[in-house]
Amino acid sequence: MIIRCICLAIILLAGLAGWAQEKPAEEKSQRRPTLGPAPAPSLYGPRTSTTTDPRRLMRVHKIYVERMDNSLSEKLVEALGKLSRFRVAASLNEADAVLRGTCFDSRRLKTVRSEVYLNERLSGASIWQDSVRRPYNPPPLDKAVNEIVTLILTHLTESVAEAERR
């Protein structure tokens, strides 16, 4: 009788162990929740810009660019003037939005980091922002800032195109 009980207990434990091992396989077959499809890869590196309000971004036509270090503001004004989507405002009162930010170069790390923010002129509400980091030396600082301008405007036009699709 004791041998039967021991055999029955071993069979029961083996069955429970087998059932416990099968359960994770069932859970793996279930789809885990995601945040949606992965964004398409960009030719210009990882996406570093964020659109806070796509509807406000679509209403922006005139942008006033505040002064930024390392001639970033002057280069942004020049490059924005070439885009057909936006016009550069000569004064703050004429603009729909204000582009402000920083362009900090670290000689020790040999990098240039730029953060720009597009805010609504009247309320100051955030519309769009971007953060770009580029190495320099080589290339020279001026060329690295030009690359940053290209990336910022590329990210801005990608954000506008994405907002138009919504």
Number of C-alpha atoms within 10 A of each C-alpha: 6 7 8 9 10 11 12 12 12 12 12 12 12 12 12 12 11 11 11 11 11 11 10 10 10 9 10 9 8 8 7 7 6 7 5 6 6 7 8 8 9 11 8 10 8 12 18 14 21 16 19 15 13 18 14 18 23 15 11 20 15 18 25 22 24 16 14 19 13 17 13 23 21 15 17 22 19 13 15 18 14 12 12 8 13 13 17 22 19 12 11 16 11 13 20 19 30 24 22 17 21 18 20 15 21 11 11 6 9 15 17 20 17 23 18 20 19 25 23 21 18 12 8 11 14 18 22 22 21 20 20 19 19 16 17 19 12 9 12 11 19 14 13 21 26 16 14 24 22 16 21 22 16 16 22 20 14 15 20 19 13 12 16 12 7 7
